[in-house]
């Protein structure tokens, strides 16, 4: 379990925007993952997608890492932002785009 | 097969004074929309509010396939 947690820490540290999801951005395998990808594409910032269906051990480890029981999970600038509900709620209030753009531009 | 009343009960126990609405969106007992307005959320961010609800639901989370959650402090 330790190495998968290290792998997660590396992914979150080395990428400004990381989405742990079911499937891939072009072939999401769950409605919530697809809706989150849609929001990120609307914002237009690059993001690293991690398909937890392809890595079952990581699918469980990420839930422990963030104390969040579901997938998808979005991380910006090393911090957990939320799942689909929170991403959509923040986007609806116009809070997500500035958060992501400032993180990406700061790179 | 999760009973909506059980979802409501666990949240009300964990968050005194909460107003909880639970909708089974497919009738199959595993896709739910839940709204929680709780004084206990005041001053907490959305992530923390949702974590409090997930914590209240505990093991039920393993039986719930899809949970759409909206929370607010009032």
N, CA and C atoms of all chains as a GROMACS GRO file, in nm:
protein
  543
    1UNK      N    1   0.083  -0.120   0.000
    1UNK     CA    2   0.000   0.000   0.000
    1UNK      C    3   0.087   0.126   0.000
    2UNK      N    4   0.208   0.115   0.065
    2UNK     CA    5   0.288   0.237   0.080
    2UNK      C    6   0.330   0.291  -0.057
    3UNK      N    7   0.372   0.198  -0.148
    3UNK     CA    8   0.422   0.253  -0.275
    3UNK      C    9   0.311   0.320  -0.355
    4UNK      N   10   0.188   0.268  -0.344
    4UNK     CA   11   0.080   0.331  -0.422
    4UNK      C   12   0.051   0.469  -0.363
    5UNK      N   13   0.065   0.484  -0.231
    5UNK     CA   14   0.043   0.616  -0.170
    5UNK      C   15   0.152   0.713  -0.214
    6UNK      N   16   0.276   0.660  -0.224
    6UNK     CA   17   0.386   0.746  -0.272
    6UNK      C   18   0.360   0.790  -0.416
    7UNK      N   19   0.309   0.695  -0.494
    7UNK     CA   20   0.280   0.726  -0.634
    7UNK      C   21   0.175   0.839  -0.642
    8UNK      N   22   0.073   0.827  -0.556
    8UNK     CA   23  -0.033   0.929  -0.553
    8UNK      C   24   0.026   1.064  -0.513
    9UNK      N   25   0.108   1.062  -0.407
    9UNK     CA   26   0.167   1.190  -0.361
    9UNK      C   27   0.248   1.254  -0.474
   10UNK      N   28   0.319   1.169  -0.551
   10UNK     CA   29   0.399   1.221  -0.663
   10UNK      C   30   0.310   1.282  -0.770
   11UNK      N   31   0.202   1.212  -0.804
   11UNK     CA   32   0.111   1.263  -0.909
   11UNK      C   33   0.052   1.399  -0.868
   12UNK      N   34   0.014   1.407  -0.741
   12UNK     CA   35  -0.051   1.530  -0.694
   12UNK      C   36   0.051   1.642  -0.681
   13UNK      N   37   0.174   1.606  -0.645
   13UNK     CA   38   0.279   1.708  -0.629
   13UNK      C   39   0.327   1.757  -0.766
   14UNK      N   40   0.338   1.666  -0.862
   14UNK     CA   41   0.402   1.702  -0.990
   14UNK      C   42   0.304   1.755  -1.095
   15UNK      N   43   0.178   1.760  -1.064
   15UNK     CA   44   0.081   1.811  -1.162
   15UNK      C   45  -0.010   1.915  -1.096
   16UNK      N   46  -0.029   2.026  -1.164
   16UNK     CA   47  -0.109   2.132  -1.103
   16UNK      C   48  -0.255   2.089  -1.088
   17UNK      N   49  -0.307   2.016  -1.188
   17UNK     CA   50  -0.447   1.972  -1.184
   17UNK      C   51  -0.450   1.821  -1.210
   18UNK      N   52  -0.504   1.746  -1.115
   18UNK     CA   53  -0.509   1.599  -1.129
   18UNK      C   54  -0.654   1.553  -1.104
   19UNK      N   55  -0.705   1.472  -1.196
   19UNK     CA   56  -0.840   1.417  -1.177
   19UNK      C   57  -0.831   1.264  -1.170
   20UNK      N   58  -0.864   1.210  -1.053
   20UNK     CA   59  -0.876   1.064  -1.040
   20UNK      C   60  -1.018   1.030  -1.083
   21UNK      N   61  -1.031   0.948  -1.184
   21UNK     CA   62  -1.163   0.924  -1.244
   21UNK      C   63  -1.178   0.778  -1.285
   22UNK      N   64  -1.302   0.744  -1.322
   22UNK     CA   65  -1.328   0.610  -1.377
   22UNK      C   66  -1.328   0.624  -1.528
   23UNK      N   67  -1.231   0.558  -1.593
   23UNK     CA   68  -1.217   0.568  -1.738
   23UNK      C   69  -1.120   0.679  -1.773
   24UNK      N   70  -1.129   0.729  -1.897
   24UNK     CA   71  -1.038   0.834  -1.943
   24UNK      C   72  -1.123   0.954  -1.988
   25UNK      N   73  -1.059   1.072  -2.003
   25UNK     CA   74  -1.137   1.189  -2.048
   25UNK      C   75  -1.215   1.161  -2.177
   26UNK      N   76  -1.155   1.087  -2.269
   26UNK     CA   77  -1.229   1.063  -2.394
   26UNK      C   78  -1.327   0.948  -2.378
   27UNK      N   79  -1.303   0.858  -2.282
   27UNK     CA   80  -1.399   0.747  -2.259
   27UNK      C   81  -1.427   0.734  -2.109
   28UNK      N   82  -1.499   0.832  -2.052
   28UNK     CA   83  -1.534   0.820  -1.910
   28UNK      C   84  -1.628   0.702  -1.888
   29UNK      N   85  -1.611   0.632  -1.777
   29UNK     CA   86  -1.691   0.511  -1.754
   29UNK      C   87  -1.796   0.533  -1.645
   30UNK      N   88  -1.818   0.662  -1.611
   30UNK     CA   89  -1.919   0.689  -1.507
   30UNK      C   90  -1.966   0.830  -1.527
   31UNK      N   91  -2.094   0.852  -1.501
   31UNK     CA   92  -2.155   0.982  -1.527
   31UNK      C   93  -2.090   1.095  -1.450
   32UNK      N   94  -2.055   1.066  -1.323
   32UNK     CA   95  -1.995   1.171  -1.241
   32UNK      C   96  -1.857   1.207  -1.295
   33UNK      N   97  -1.780   1.105  -1.337
   33UNK     CA   98  -1.648   1.133  -1.394
   33UNK      C   99  -1.664   1.214  -1.523
   34UNK      N  100  -1.760   1.174  -1.606
   34UNK     CA  101  -1.781   1.246  -1.733
   34UNK      C  102  -1.818   1.392  -1.707
   35UNK      N  103  -1.905   1.416  -1.608
   35UNK     CA  104  -1.949   1.553  -1.579
   35UNK      C  105  -1.831   1.638  -1.530
   36UNK      N  106  -1.741   1.576  -1.453
   36UNK     CA  107  -1.626   1.650  -1.402
   36UNK      C  108  -1.530   1.684  -1.514
   37UNK      N  109  -1.508   1.589  -1.606
   37UNK     CA  110  -1.422   1.616  -1.723
   37UNK      C  111  -1.482   1.732  -1.805
   38UNK      N  112  -1.612   1.731  -1.817
   38UNK     CA  113  -1.680   1.837  -1.895
   38UNK      C  114  -1.650   1.974  -1.835
   39UNK      N  115  -1.657   1.984  -1.703
   39UNK     CA  116  -1.629   2.112  -1.636
   39UNK      C  117  -1.485   2.153  -1.663
   40UNK      N  118  -1.391   2.058  -1.648
   40UNK     CA  119  -1.250   2.092  -1.669
   40UNK      C  120  -1.225   2.136  -1.813
   41UNK      N  121  -1.295   2.074  -1.906
   41UNK     CA  122  -1.277   2.112  -2.048
   41UNK      C  123  -1.337   2.251  -2.074
   42UNK      N  124  -1.447   2.281  -2.006
   42UNK     CA  125  -1.506   2.416  -2.020
   42UNK      C  126  -1.406   2.522  -1.973
   43UNK      N  127  -1.336   2.489  -1.866
   43UNK     CA  128  -1.237   2.584  -1.811
   43UNK      C  129  -1.114   2.590  -1.903
   44UNK      N  130  -1.085   2.475  -1.965
   44UNK     CA  131  -0.981   2.475  -2.068
   44UNK      C  132  -0.840   2.457  -2.016
   45UNK      N  133  -0.825   2.427  -1.888
   45UNK     CA  134  -0.689   2.410  -1.835
   45UNK      C  135  -0.646   2.266  -1.859
   46UNK      N  136  -0.514   2.244  -1.883
   46UNK     CA  137  -0.465   2.106  -1.897
   46UNK      C  138  -0.477   2.035  -1.763
   47UNK      N  139  -0.503   1.905  -1.767
   47UNK     CA  140  -0.508   1.830  -1.640
   47UNK      C  141  -0.459   1.688  -1.665
   48UNK      N  142  -0.405   1.628  -1.558
   48UNK     CA  143  -0.362   1.488  -1.565
   48UNK      C  144  -0.479   1.402  -1.517
   49UNK      N  145  -0.520   1.307  -1.599
   49UNK     CA  146  -0.628   1.216  -1.560
   49UNK      C  147  -0.567   1.082  -1.520
   50UNK      N  148  -0.618   1.027  -1.412
   50UNK     CA  149  -0.573   0.894  -1.366
   50UNK      C  150  -0.694   0.802  -1.364
   51UNK      N  151  -0.690   0.696  -1.442
   51UNK     CA  152  -0.803   0.601  -1.452
   51UNK      C  153  -0.792   0.498  -1.341
   52UNK      N  154  -0.874   0.514  -1.237
   52UNK     CA  155  -0.865   0.421  -1.124
   52UNK      C  156  -0.922   0.284  -1.157
   53UNK      N  157  -0.994   0.272  -1.265
   53UNK     CA  158  -1.042   0.139  -1.305
   53UNK      C  159  -0.925   0.054  -1.354
   54UNK      N  160  -0.823   0.123  -1.407
   54UNK     CA  161  -0.705   0.050  -1.455
   54UNK      C  162  -0.609   0.020  -1.340
   55UNK      N  163  -0.630   0.085  -1.227
   55UNK     CA  164  -0.539   0.066  -1.112
   55UNK      C  165  -0.622   0.048  -0.984
   56UNK      N  166  -0.680  -0.072  -0.964
   56UNK     CA  167  -0.771  -0.096  -0.851
   56UNK      C  168  -0.711  -0.062  -0.715
   57UNK      N  169  -0.580  -0.089  -0.698
   57UNK     CA  170  -0.519  -0.060  -0.567
   57UNK      C  171  -0.522   0.091  -0.542
   58UNK      N  172  -0.498   0.168  -0.651
   58UNK     CA  173  -0.498   0.314  -0.637
   58UNK      C  174  -0.640   0.364  -0.609
   59UNK      N  175  -0.740   0.294  -0.663
   59UNK     CA  176  -0.880   0.333  -0.643
   59UNK      C  177  -0.915   0.334  -0.494
   60UNK      N  178  -0.861   0.237  -0.421
   60UNK     CA  179  -0.889   0.234  -0.276
   60UNK      C  180  -0.797   0.330  -0.200
   61UNK      N  181  -0.670   0.336  -0.244
   61UNK     CA  182  -0.572   0.419  -0.171
   61UNK      C  183  -0.610   0.567  -0.176
   62UNK      N  184  -0.663   0.610  -0.289
   62UNK     CA  185  -0.696   0.754  -0.303
   62UNK      C  186  -0.808   0.792  -0.207
   63UNK      N  187  -0.895   0.697  -0.178
   63UNK     CA  188  -1.006   0.728  -0.085
   63UNK      C  189  -0.951   0.748   0.056
   64UNK      N  190  -0.851   0.671   0.091
   64UNK     CA  191  -0.790   0.689   0.223
   64UNK      C  192  -0.710   0.818   0.227
   65UNK      N  193  -0.638   0.843   0.115
   65UNK     CA  194  -0.549   0.959   0.108
   65UNK      C  195  -0.624   1.088   0.140
   66UNK      N  196  -0.748   1.097   0.087
   66UNK     CA  197  -0.823   1.224   0.101
   66UNK      C  198  -0.938   1.212   0.200
   67UNK      N  199  -0.953   1.091   0.259
   67UNK     CA  200  -1.071   1.068   0.345
   67UNK      C  201  -1.200   1.106   0.273
   68UNK      N  202  -1.206   1.052   0.148
   68UNK     CA  203  -1.322   1.082   0.062
   68UNK      C  204  -1.361   0.952  -0.006
   69UNK      N  205  -1.484   0.904   0.016
   69UNK     CA  206  -1.518   0.767  -0.022
   69UNK      C  207  -1.552   0.744  -0.168
   70UNK      N  208  -1.552   0.849  -0.252
   70UNK     CA  209  -1.600   0.825  -0.388
   70UNK      C  210  -1.501   0.876  -0.492
   71UNK      N  211  -1.526   0.833  -0.614
   71UNK     CA  212  -1.451   0.878  -0.732
   71UNK      C  213  -1.554   0.945  -0.821
   72UNK      N  214  -1.526   1.057  -0.889
   72UNK     CA  215  -1.396   1.120  -0.913
   72UNK      C  216  -1.349   1.206  -0.796
   73UNK      N  217  -1.220   1.237  -0.801
   73UNK     CA  218  -1.161   1.330  -0.706
   73UNK      C  219  -1.071   1.427  -0.780
   74UNK      N  220  -1.091   1.557  -0.753
   74UNK     CA  221  -1.010   1.658  -0.822
   74UNK      C  222  -0.911   1.722  -0.723
   75UNK      N  223  -0.787   1.734  -0.768
   75UNK     CA  224  -0.682   1.801  -0.689
   75UNK      C  225  -0.628   1.918  -0.770
   76UNK      N  226  -0.614   2.032  -0.705
   76UNK     CA  227  -0.555   2.149  -0.770
   76UNK      C  228  -0.444   2.202  -0.680
   77UNK      N  229  -0.324   2.219  -0.740
   77UNK     CA  230  -0.211   2.274  -0.665
   77UNK      C  231  -0.182   2.194  -0.539
   78UNK      N  232  -0.195   2.062  -0.550
   78UNK     CA  233  -0.163   1.974  -0.438
   78UNK      C  234  -0.272   1.958  -0.336
   79UNK      N  235  -0.386   2.027  -0.356
   79UNK     CA  236  -0.492   2.018  -0.254
   79UNK      C  237  -0.618   1.953  -0.311
   80UNK      N  238  -0.686   1.874  -0.225
   80UNK     CA  239  -0.812   1.811  -0.267
   80UNK      C  240  -0.920   1.918  -0.278
   81UNK      N  241  -0.986   1.926  -0.394
   81UNK     CA  242  -1.091   2.026  -0.415
   81UNK      C  243  -1.228   1.966  -0.391
   82UNK      N  244  -1.249   1.844  -0.441
   82UNK     CA  245  -1.379   1.781  -0.416
   82UNK      C  246  -1.411   1.677  -0.521
   83UNK      N  247  -1.533   1.621  -0.507
   83UNK     CA  248  -1.583   1.527  -0.607
   83UNK      C  249  -1.670   1.602  -0.706
   84UNK      N  250  -1.752   1.528  -0.779
   84UNK     CA  251  -1.832   1.588  -0.886
   84UNK      C  252  -1.925   1.697  -0.833
   85UNK      N  253  -1.993   1.672  -0.723
   85UNK     CA  254  -2.089   1.770  -0.671
   85UNK      C  255  -2.022   1.904  -0.642
   86UNK      N  256  -1.909   1.897  -0.570
   86UNK     CA  257  -1.842   2.021  -0.530
   86UNK      C  258  -1.780   2.090  -0.651
   87UNK      N  259  -1.723   2.013  -0.742
   87UNK     CA  260  -1.664   2.073  -0.863
   87UNK      C  261  -1.772   2.149  -0.941
   88UNK      N  262  -1.888   2.088  -0.954
   88UNK     CA  263  -1.994   2.154  -1.031
   88UNK      C  264  -2.050   2.274  -0.955
   89UNK      N  265  -2.060   2.261  -0.822
   89UNK     CA  266  -2.114   2.373  -0.743
   89UNK      C  267  -2.017   2.492  -0.749
   90UNK      N  268  -1.887   2.464  -0.734
   90UNK     CA  269  -1.788   2.573  -0.740
   90UNK      C  270  -1.787   2.635  -0.879
   91UNK      N  271  -1.797   2.550  -0.983
   91UNK     CA  272  -1.795   2.602  -1.121
   91UNK      C  273  -1.918   2.691  -1.144
   92UNK      N  274  -2.033   2.646  -1.089
   92UNK     CA  275  -2.155   2.724  -1.102
   92UNK      C  276  -2.142   2.861  -1.038
   93UNK      N  277  -2.064   2.869  -0.931
   93UNK     CA  278  -2.045   2.998  -0.862
   93UNK      C  279  -1.926   3.076  -0.918
   94UNK      N  280  -1.862   3.017  -1.024
   94UNK     CA  281  -1.748   3.087  -1.085
   94UNK      C  282  -1.623   3.085  -0.998
   95UNK      N  283  -1.616   2.988  -0.906
   95UNK     CA  284  -1.499   2.985  -0.814
   95UNK      C  285  -1.389   2.892  -0.865
   96UNK      N  286  -1.427   2.796  -0.954
   96UNK     CA  287  -1.329   2.694  -0.991
   96UNK      C  288  -1.228   2.745  -1.094
   97UNK      N  289  -1.278   2.814  -1.197
   97UNK     CA  290  -1.188   2.859  -1.305
   97UNK      C  291  -1.073   2.945  -1.251
   98UNK      N  292  -1.100   3.046  -1.167
   98UNK     CA  293  -0.988   3.126  -1.116
   98UNK      C  294  -0.889   3.043  -1.035
   99UNK      N  295  -0.944   2.950  -0.956
   99UNK     CA  296  -0.857   2.865  -0.873
   99UNK      C  297  -0.761   2.786  -0.961
  100UNK      N  298  -0.815   2.726  -1.068
  100UNK     CA  299  -0.733   2.644  -1.157
  100UNK      C  300  -0.638   2.731  -1.238
  101UNK      N  301  -0.689   2.842  -1.292
  101UNK     CA  302  -0.603   2.927  -1.376
  101UNK      C  303  -0.486   2.983  -1.296
  102UNK      N  304  -0.512   3.023  -1.173
  102UNK     CA  305  -0.401   3.081  -1.095
  102UNK      C  306  -0.297   2.973  -1.064
  103UNK      N  307  -0.344   2.850  -1.040
  103UNK     CA  308  -0.249   2.740  -1.013
  103UNK      C  309  -0.167   2.711  -1.138
  104UNK      N  310  -0.233   2.704  -1.252
  104UNK     CA  311  -0.164   2.667  -1.377
  104UNK      C  312  -0.069   2.777  -1.419
  105UNK      N  313  -0.112   2.903  -1.404
  105UNK     CA  314  -0.026   3.014  -1.446
  105UNK      C  315   0.095   3.028  -1.354
  106UNK      N  316   0.079   2.988  -1.229
  106UNK     CA  317   0.189   3.003  -1.132
  106UNK      C  318   0.301   2.905  -1.164
  107UNK      N  319   0.270   2.806  -1.253
  107UNK     CA  320   0.370   2.701  -1.280
  107UNK      C  321   0.492   2.760  -1.351
  108UNK      N  322  -2.966  -0.269  -0.142
  108UNK     CA  323  -3.094  -0.197  -0.134
  108UNK      C  324  -3.092  -0.114  -0.005
  109UNK      N  325  -3.078   0.016  -0.020
  109UNK     CA  326  -3.069   0.103   0.098
  109UNK      C  327  -3.202   0.178   0.115
  110UNK      N  328  -3.246   0.186   0.238
  110UNK     CA  329  -3.374   0.254   0.266
  110UNK      C  330  -3.347   0.403   0.290
  111UNK      N  331  -3.419   0.491   0.218
  111UNK     CA  332  -3.396   0.635   0.234
  111UNK      C  333  -3.411   0.681   0.380
  112UNK      N  334  -3.503   0.616   0.452
  112UNK     CA  335  -3.523   0.658   0.592
  112UNK      C  336  -3.397   0.631   0.676
  113UNK      N  337  -3.326   0.523   0.639
  113UNK     CA  338  -3.204   0.491   0.713
  113UNK      C  339  -3.096   0.599   0.686
  114UNK      N  340  -3.092   0.647   0.562
  114UNK     CA  341  -2.998   0.756   0.528
  114UNK      C  342  -3.033   0.879   0.611
  115UNK      N  343  -3.162   0.913   0.609
  115UNK     CA  344  -3.206   1.033   0.684
  115UNK      C  345  -3.174   1.017   0.833
  116UNK      N  346  -3.206   0.899   0.887
  116UNK     CA  347  -3.187   0.876   1.032
  116UNK      C  348  -3.041   0.895   1.072
  117UNK      N  349  -2.951   0.833   0.996
  117UNK     CA  350  -2.809   0.841   1.032
  117UNK      C  351  -2.757   0.985   1.026
  118UNK      N  352  -2.805   1.061   0.928
  118UNK     CA  353  -2.757   1.200   0.915
  118UNK      C  354  -2.813   1.283   1.031
  119UNK      N  355  -2.941   1.262   1.063
  119UNK     CA  356  -3.003   1.340   1.173
  119UNK      C  357  -2.939   1.309   1.307
  120UNK      N  358  -2.898   1.182   1.325
  120UNK     CA  359  -2.830   1.144   1.450
  120UNK      C  360  -2.694   1.213   1.458
  121UNK      N  361  -2.624   1.215   1.345
  121UNK     CA  362  -2.487   1.269   1.346
  121UNK      C  363  -2.487   1.422   1.345
  122UNK      N  364  -2.594   1.482   1.289
  122UNK     CA  365  -2.597   1.628   1.275
  122UNK      C  366  -2.727   1.683   1.335
  123UNK      N  367  -2.729   1.700   1.468
  123UNK     CA  368  -2.852   1.745   1.534
  123UNK      C  369  -2.907   1.873   1.472
  124UNK      N  370  -3.037   1.878   1.450
  124UNK     CA  371  -3.101   2.000   1.397
  124UNK      C  372  -3.094   2.008   1.246
  125UNK      N  373  -3.041   1.901   1.181
  125UNK     CA  374  -3.027   1.905   1.035
  125UNK      C  375  -3.162   1.883   0.968
  126UNK      N  376  -3.184   1.955   0.858
  126UNK     CA  377  -3.302   1.926   0.774
  126UNK      C  378  -3.250   1.840   0.658
  127UNK      N  379  -3.303   1.720   0.644
  127UNK     CA  380  -3.250   1.623   0.548
  127UNK      C  381  -3.358   1.583   0.448
  128UNK      N  382  -3.326   1.592   0.318
  128UNK     CA  383  -3.417   1.541   0.214
  128UNK      C  384  -3.344   1.432   0.138
  129UNK      N  385  -3.411   1.319   0.120
  129UNK     CA  386  -3.348   1.206   0.050
  129UNK      C  387  -3.440   1.162  -0.063
  130UNK      N  388  -3.385   1.151  -0.184
  130UNK     CA  389  -3.465   1.103  -0.297
  130UNK      C  390  -3.394   0.984  -0.360
  131UNK      N  391  -3.468   0.874  -0.375
  131UNK     CA  392  -3.415   0.757  -0.448
  131UNK      C  393  -3.440   0.785  -0.595
  132UNK      N  394  -3.333   0.812  -0.671
  132UNK     CA  395  -3.353   0.865  -0.807
  132UNK      C  396  -3.390   0.756  -0.908
  133UNK      N  397  -3.371   0.629  -0.874
  133UNK     CA  398  -3.406   0.527  -0.974
  133UNK      C  399  -3.506   0.425  -0.919
  134UNK      N  400  -3.528   0.428  -0.787
  134UNK     CA  401  -3.619   0.329  -0.728
  134UNK      C  402  -3.550   0.197  -0.698
  135UNK      N  403  -3.418   0.190  -0.731
  135UNK     CA  404  -3.348   0.063  -0.710
  135UNK      C  405  -3.277   0.058  -0.575
  136UNK      N  406  -3.288   0.169  -0.500
  136UNK     CA  407  -3.227   0.167  -0.367
  136UNK      C  408  -3.076   0.180  -0.367
  137UNK      N  409  -3.017   0.236  -0.473
  137UNK     CA  410  -2.870   0.255  -0.471
  137UNK      C  411  -2.826   0.384  -0.538
  138UNK      N  412  -2.922   0.462  -0.591
  138UNK     CA  413  -2.889   0.594  -0.648
  138UNK      C  414  -2.971   0.697  -0.571
  139UNK      N  415  -2.903   0.788  -0.500
  139UNK     CA  416  -2.977   0.883  -0.417
  139UNK      C  417  -2.931   1.027  -0.440
  140UNK      N  418  -3.026   1.119  -0.422
  140UNK     CA  419  -2.996   1.262  -0.412
  140UNK      C  420  -3.028   1.302  -0.269
  141UNK      N  421  -2.931   1.363  -0.204
  141UNK     CA  422  -2.950   1.400  -0.062
  141UNK      C  423  -2.920   1.548  -0.045
  142UNK      N  424  -3.010   1.616   0.024
  142UNK     CA  425  -2.984   1.757   0.058
  142UNK      C  426  -2.983   1.768   0.211
  143UNK      N  427  -2.881   1.835   0.263
  143UNK     CA  428  -2.869   1.850   0.409
  143UNK      C  429  -2.842   1.997   0.443
  144UNK      N  430  -2.931   2.053   0.524
  144UNK     CA  431  -2.908   2.189   0.577
  144UNK      C  432  -2.889   2.171   0.726
  145UNK      N  433  -2.769   2.205   0.774
  145UNK     CA  434  -2.740   2.177   0.916
  145UNK      C  435  -2.666   2.294   0.979
  146UNK      N  436  -2.712   2.337   1.097
  146UNK     CA  437  -2.639   2.444   1.167
  146UNK      C  438  -2.494   2.406   1.192
  147UNK      N  439  -2.470   2.274   1.208
  147UNK     CA  440  -2.335   2.227   1.235
  147UNK      C  441  -2.238   2.251   1.120
  148UNK      N  442  -2.290   2.289   1.003
  148UNK     CA  443  -2.201   2.314   0.888
  148UNK      C  444  -2.145   2.456   0.888
  149UNK      N  445  -2.203   2.540   0.972
  149UNK     CA  446  -2.162   2.682   0.970
  149UNK      C  447  -2.011   2.694   0.982
  150UNK      N  448  -1.951   2.776   0.894
  150UNK     CA  449  -1.807   2.802   0.900
  150UNK      C  450  -1.723   2.691   0.841
  151UNK      N  451  -1.787   2.585   0.789
  151UNK     CA  452  -1.710   2.474   0.731
  151UNK      C  453  -1.717   2.480   0.578
  152UNK      N  454  -1.609   2.442   0.514
  152UNK     CA  455  -1.607   2.438   0.368
  152UNK      C  456  -1.689   2.321   0.316
  153UNK      N  457  -1.713   2.320   0.185
  153UNK     CA  458  -1.796   2.215   0.126
  153UNK      C  459  -1.736   2.077   0.148
  154UNK      N  460  -1.604   2.066   0.133
  154UNK     CA  461  -1.541   1.934   0.149
  154UNK      C  462  -1.571   1.880   0.288
  155UNK      N  463  -1.553   1.966   0.389
  155UNK     CA  464  -1.575   1.921   0.527
  155UNK      C  465  -1.723   1.887   0.551
  156UNK      N  466  -1.812   1.968   0.494
  156UNK     CA  467  -1.955   1.941   0.510
  156UNK      C  468  -1.989   1.804   0.452
  157UNK      N  469  -1.939   1.779   0.331
  157UNK     CA  470  -1.969   1.650   0.267
  157UNK      C  471  -1.904   1.535   0.347
  158UNK      N  472  -1.782   1.556   0.399
  158UNK     CA  473  -1.716   1.449   0.476
  158UNK      C  474  -1.797   1.415   0.600
  159UNK      N  475  -1.861   1.517   0.660
  159UNK     CA  476  -1.945   1.490   0.778
  159UNK      C  477  -2.062   1.400   0.740
  160UNK      N  478  -2.119   1.424   0.622
  160UNK     CA  479  -2.232   1.341   0.578
  160UNK      C  480  -2.184   1.200   0.545
  161UNK      N  481  -2.071   1.191   0.474
  161UNK     CA  482  -2.018   1.057   0.441
  161UNK      C  483  -1.986   0.981   0.569
  162UNK      N  484  -1.933   1.054   0.669
  162UNK     CA  485  -1.900   0.989   0.796
  162UNK      C  486  -2.025   0.937   0.865
  163UNK      N  487  -2.133   1.018   0.858
  163UNK     CA  488  -2.259   0.977   0.920
  163UNK      C  489  -2.314   0.851   0.853
  164UNK      N  490  -2.298   0.844   0.721
  164UNK     CA  491  -2.354   0.730   0.647
  164UNK      C  492  -2.269   0.604   0.668
  165UNK      N  493  -2.139   0.624   0.697
  165UNK     CA  494  -2.052   0.511   0.731
  165UNK      C  495  -2.060   0.397   0.630
  166UNK      N  496  -2.094   0.277   0.681
  166UNK     CA  497  -2.092   0.157   0.597
  166UNK      C  498  -2.196   0.161   0.486
  167UNK      N  499  -2.299   0.245   0.503
  167UNK     CA  500  -2.400   0.254   0.396
  167UNK      C  501  -2.335   0.296   0.264
  168UNK      N  502  -2.224   0.370   0.277
  168UNK     CA  503  -2.158   0.420   0.156
  168UNK      C  504  -2.117   0.306   0.062
  169UNK      N  505  -2.093   0.187   0.120
  169UNK     CA  506  -2.051   0.074   0.035
  169UNK      C  507  -2.168   0.020  -0.047
  170UNK      N  508  -2.291   0.043   0.002
  170UNK     CA  509  -2.408  -0.011  -0.070
  170UNK      C  510  -2.468   0.093  -0.165
  171UNK      N  511  -2.429   0.220  -0.143
  171UNK     CA  512  -2.485   0.325  -0.229
  171UNK      C  513  -2.396   0.340  -0.352
  172UNK      N  514  -2.454   0.321  -0.472
  172UNK     CA  515  -2.373   0.328  -0.593
  172UNK      C  516  -2.346   0.473  -0.634
  173UNK      N  517  -2.453   0.554  -0.624
  173UNK     CA  518  -2.435   0.694  -0.667
  173UNK      C  519  -2.505   0.784  -0.565
  174UNK      N  520  -2.434   0.885  -0.517
  174UNK     CA  521  -2.491   0.976  -0.418
  174UNK      C  522  -2.462   1.118  -0.460
  175UNK      N  523  -2.569   1.190  -0.493
  175UNK     CA  524  -2.553   1.331  -0.529
  175UNK      C  525  -2.586   1.411  -0.402
  176UNK      N  526  -2.495   1.499  -0.361
  176UNK     CA  527  -2.508   1.561  -0.229
  176UNK      C  528  -2.505   1.713  -0.241
  177UNK      N  529  -2.600   1.778  -0.176
  177UNK     CA  530  -2.596   1.924  -0.167
  177UNK      C  531  -2.608   1.960  -0.019
  178UNK      N  532  -2.515   2.044   0.028
  178UNK     CA  533  -2.518   2.079   0.170
  178UNK      C  534  -2.519   2.231   0.186
  179UNK      N  535  -2.573   2.275   0.299
  179UNK     CA  536  -2.570   2.419   0.330
  179UNK      C  537  -2.581   2.434   0.480
  180UNK      N  538  -2.541   2.551   0.527
  180UNK     CA  539  -2.538   2.570   0.673
  180UNK      C  540  -2.675   2.607   0.727
  181UNK      N  541  -2.760   2.661   0.639
  181UNK     CA  542  -2.890   2.699   0.699
  181UNK      C  543  -3.005   2.635   0.623
   0.00000   0.00000   0.00000
